[in-house]
């Protein structure tokens, strides 16, 4: 967890209740997935606070007394990326007694999906973060590797039944890019013929008149996801 502007705890002086119980610190950590050059990537940085200063880490912060955990996660995500209304889902709670050597800290993990090319490079450099291939992640602080593992698994399951993967792609994409995305997320190769047949059965994946001339000499047709059409018949399975 790198440092953010929400360093409060559950130790709020607004009540005299529960004095007989020990206080626990509550934080959030955000696993941010991106897709670039055919690889599924995770945004990580060097931890900027003790304990663990300098360790590779996810990005997060402590929950303020006047906000919910979802609000803290959304605020943390916006501070980091500068982007609003991103896809974000809760992964779960991580609360082993010894997970943080500093204090008794319970963390709620979330994962988010962004298009790498929408992310302001200036912000990435300002926060000292790096996009790292999920298959080449270094050891992360505390239980952050386990957070990533669980988030990846949840995303894999979600992408089978909902078109969330399009949030990792540009507005216009080739079918090859789409297939590479699903291969990167699933961690296995996909039969090209069957994949394209299934995609072309989905009315909400529209072929456009635009051609991508960078990926092949002949050029490849560009497609787009039509959210309005999908909402009329929200059935999706890959």
C-alpha positions as CSV (number, residue, x, y, z in Angstrom):
1,X,0.0,0.0,0.0
2,X,1.4,3.4,-1.0
3,X,0.5,6.4,0.9
4,X,-2.7,8.3,0.2
5,X,-4.7,11.1,1.8
6,X,-7.1,9.1,3.8
7,X,-5.0,8.1,6.9
8,X,-7.7,7.7,9.5
9,X,-8.8,4.6,11.5
10,X,-11.8,3.1,13.2
11,X,-10.6,4.8,16.3
12,X,-13.1,7.6,16.0
13,X,-13.8,9.7,19.1
14,X,-17.5,9.9,18.6
15,X,-18.6,7.2,20.9
16,X,-17.8,5.7,24.3
17,X,-19.0,2.3,23.3
18,X,-16.8,-0.8,22.9
19,X,-14.0,0.5,25.1
20,X,-13.2,-3.0,26.3
21,X,-12.2,-4.0,22.8
22,X,-9.0,-3.4,20.9
23,X,-9.1,-1.1,17.9
24,X,-8.4,-2.4,14.4
25,X,-7.2,-0.3,11.5
26,X,-9.2,-0.5,8.3
27,X,-7.7,0.0,4.8
28,X,-8.4,-0.7,1.1
29,X,-6.1,-2.0,-1.5
30,X,-6.8,-1.7,-5.3
31,X,-5.6,-4.2,-7.9
32,X,-5.7,-2.3,-11.2
33,X,-5.6,-4.5,-14.3
34,X,-4.6,-3.2,-17.7
35,X,-4.0,-4.9,-21.1
36,X,-1.1,-3.9,-23.3
37,X,1.0,-5.6,-26.0
38,X,-1.0,-8.9,-25.6
39,X,-0.3,-9.1,-21.8
40,X,-2.5,-8.7,-18.8
41,X,-0.7,-6.3,-16.5
42,X,-1.0,-5.0,-12.9
43,X,-0.2,-1.6,-11.7
44,X,2.3,-1.7,-8.7
45,X,4.7,0.7,-7.1
46,X,7.3,0.9,-4.3
47,X,5.8,1.3,-0.9
48,X,6.4,4.8,0.5
49,X,5.7,4.3,4.1
50,X,6.9,2.1,7.0
51,X,6.8,-0.8,7.6
52,X,7.9,-2.2,4.3
53,X,9.1,1.1,2.8
54,X,10.6,0.3,-0.7
55,X,8.8,-3.0,-1.1
56,X,6.8,-3.6,-4.3
57,X,3.2,-3.0,-3.3
58,X,-0.4,-2.5,-4.5
59,X,-1.9,1.0,-4.1
60,X,-4.3,1.7,-1.2
61,X,-5.0,3.7,1.9
62,X,-6.8,3.9,5.2
63,X,-10.6,4.5,5.4
64,X,-11.6,7.9,6.7
65,X,-14.1,8.1,9.5
66,X,-16.7,9.8,7.3
67,X,-16.6,7.4,4.3
68,X,-17.6,3.9,3.5
69,X,-15.1,1.3,2.1
70,X,-16.5,1.6,-1.4
71,X,-16.1,5.4,-1.3
72,X,-12.5,5.1,-0.1
73,X,-11.7,2.6,-2.9
74,X,-13.3,4.8,-5.5
75,X,-11.5,7.9,-4.2
76,X,-8.2,6.0,-4.1
77,X,-8.7,4.8,-7.6
78,X,-9.5,8.3,-9.0
79,X,-6.6,9.8,-7.2
80,X,-4.3,7.2,-8.8
81,X,-5.7,7.3,-12.3
82,X,-7.5,10.6,-12.7
83,X,-10.4,8.6,-14.2
84,X,-14.0,8.4,-13.0
85,X,-16.7,5.7,-13.3
86,X,-14.2,2.8,-13.7
87,X,-15.3,-0.8,-13.4
88,X,-14.5,-1.8,-9.8
89,X,-15.6,-4.8,-7.8
90,X,-14.7,-6.0,-4.3
91,X,-12.5,-9.1,-4.0
92,X,-12.8,-9.7,-0.3
93,X,-11.3,-9.0,3.2
94,X,-7.8,-9.9,4.2
95,X,-7.3,-9.9,8.0
96,X,-4.7,-12.4,9.2
97,X,-3.5,-11.1,12.6
98,X,0.1,-11.0,11.4
99,X,-0.5,-9.6,7.8
100,X,0.9,-6.2,8.7
101,X,4.0,-6.0,11.0
102,X,3.1,-2.4,12.0
103,X,-0.4,-2.6,13.4
104,X,-3.5,-4.9,13.4
105,X,-4.8,-3.9,9.9
106,X,-7.7,-5.4,8.0
107,X,-7.7,-4.6,4.3
108,X,-10.6,-4.8,1.9
109,X,-9.3,-5.5,-1.6
110,X,-10.9,-4.4,-4.9
111,X,-10.0,-4.9,-8.5
112,X,-10.5,-2.4,-11.3
113,X,-10.2,-2.5,-15.1
114,X,-8.8,0.4,-17.2
115,X,-7.6,1.0,-20.7
116,X,-3.9,1.5,-20.3
117,X,-3.9,4.2,-23.0
118,X,-6.5,6.2,-21.1
119,X,-4.2,6.4,-18.1
120,X,-2.3,9.7,-17.9
121,X,1.4,8.9,-18.1
122,X,2.2,12.0,-16.0
123,X,0.2,10.5,-13.1
124,X,1.9,7.1,-13.4
125,X,5.3,8.8,-13.1
126,X,4.1,11.1,-10.3
127,X,3.1,8.1,-8.2
128,X,6.1,6.1,-9.2
129,X,4.1,3.1,-10.6
130,X,4.8,0.5,-13.2
131,X,2.7,-1.8,-15.3
132,X,4.0,-5.4,-14.7
133,X,3.0,-8.6,-16.5
134,X,0.8,-10.5,-14.1
135,X,3.0,-13.6,-14.8
136,X,6.1,-11.8,-13.8
137,X,5.0,-10.1,-10.6
138,X,7.8,-9.7,-8.0
139,X,7.1,-10.6,-4.4
140,X,4.7,-7.9,-3.1
141,X,4.3,-6.5,0.4
142,X,2.4,-8.6,2.9
143,X,-0.4,-10.6,1.3
144,X,-0.7,-8.5,-1.9
145,X,0.3,-11.3,-4.2
146,X,-2.6,-13.3,-2.8
147,X,-4.9,-10.4,-3.4
148,X,-3.8,-10.3,-7.0
149,X,-4.3,-14.0,-7.4
150,X,-7.9,-13.9,-6.0
151,X,-8.7,-10.8,-8.0
152,X,-7.5,-12.5,-11.2
153,X,-9.6,-15.5,-10.5
154,X,-12.7,-13.4,-9.9
155,X,-12.1,-11.5,-13.1
156,X,-11.7,-14.7,-15.1
157,X,-15.1,-15.9,-13.8
158,X,-16.8,-12.6,-14.5
159,X,-15.5,-12.3,-18.0
160,X,-17.2,-15.6,-19.0
161,X,-20.6,-14.2,-18.3
162,X,-20.3,-10.4,-18.6
163,X,-18.6,-8.3,-21.3
164,X,-16.3,-6.5,-18.8
165,X,-13.2,-7.3,-20.9
166,X,-14.1,-4.4,-23.3
167,X,-13.1,-2.0,-20.6
168,X,-9.5,-3.1,-21.1
169,X,-9.6,-2.3,-24.8
170,X,-9.7,0.9,-26.9
171,X,-13.1,1.9,-28.3
172,X,-12.1,0.3,-31.7
173,X,-10.3,-3.1,-31.7
174,X,-9.6,-6.0,-33.9
175,X,-10.8,-9.5,-33.3
176,X,-7.2,-10.6,-32.9
177,X,-6.8,-8.0,-30.0
178,X,-10.0,-9.3,-28.5
179,X,-8.9,-12.9,-28.6
180,X,-5.4,-12.0,-27.2
181,X,-7.2,-10.3,-24.3
182,X,-9.2,-13.4,-23.5
183,X,-6.2,-15.6,-23.8
184,X,-4.2,-13.3,-21.5
185,X,-6.9,-13.3,-18.8
186,X,-7.7,-17.0,-19.0
187,X,-4.0,-18.0,-19.2
188,X,-4.6,-20.4,-22.1
189,X,-4.9,-20.4,-25.9
190,X,-8.3,-20.1,-27.6
191,X,-9.2,-21.8,-30.9
192,X,-9.4,-18.9,-33.4
193,X,-12.2,-20.4,-35.5
194,X,-14.5,-21.1,-32.6
195,X,-13.8,-17.8,-31.0
196,X,-14.6,-15.8,-34.0
197,X,-17.7,-17.7,-34.7
198,X,-19.0,-17.1,-31.2
199,X,-18.1,-13.4,-31.4
200,X,-19.9,-12.9,-34.7
201,X,-23.1,-14.3,-33.2
202,X,-23.1,-11.4,-30.7
203,X,-25.0,-8.4,-32.1
204,X,-23.5,-6.0,-29.6
205,X,-20.0,-6.5,-31.1
206,X,-20.2,-4.5,-34.3
207,X,-18.0,-4.4,-37.3
208,X,-17.1,-0.9,-38.3
209,X,-16.0,0.6,-41.6
210,X,-12.6,1.4,-40.1
211,X,-9.5,-0.6,-40.9
212,X,-6.4,-1.1,-38.7
213,X,-3.4,-1.0,-41.0
214,X,-0.8,-1.2,-38.3
215,X,-1.3,-4.8,-37.2
216,X,-1.2,-6.4,-40.7
217,X,-0.2,-5.6,-44.3
218,X,-3.7,-6.2,-45.6
219,X,-5.3,-4.4,-42.7
220,X,-7.8,-5.8,-40.2
221,X,-11.4,-4.7,-39.6
222,X,-12.0,-2.8,-36.5
223,X,-14.9,-3.6,-34.2
224,X,-16.7,-1.9,-31.3
225,X,-18.8,-2.9,-28.3
226,X,-22.3,-1.4,-28.5
227,X,-23.5,-1.1,-24.9
228,X,-27.1,0.0,-25.9
229,X,-27.6,-3.2,-28.0
230,X,-26.2,-5.4,-25.2
231,X,-28.6,-3.9,-22.6
232,X,-31.5,-4.9,-24.8
233,X,-30.5,-8.5,-24.5
234,X,-27.8,-8.9,-21.8
235,X,-26.8,-12.4,-22.5
236,X,-23.1,-13.1,-22.8
237,X,-21.1,-16.3,-22.6
238,X,-17.6,-17.2,-23.8
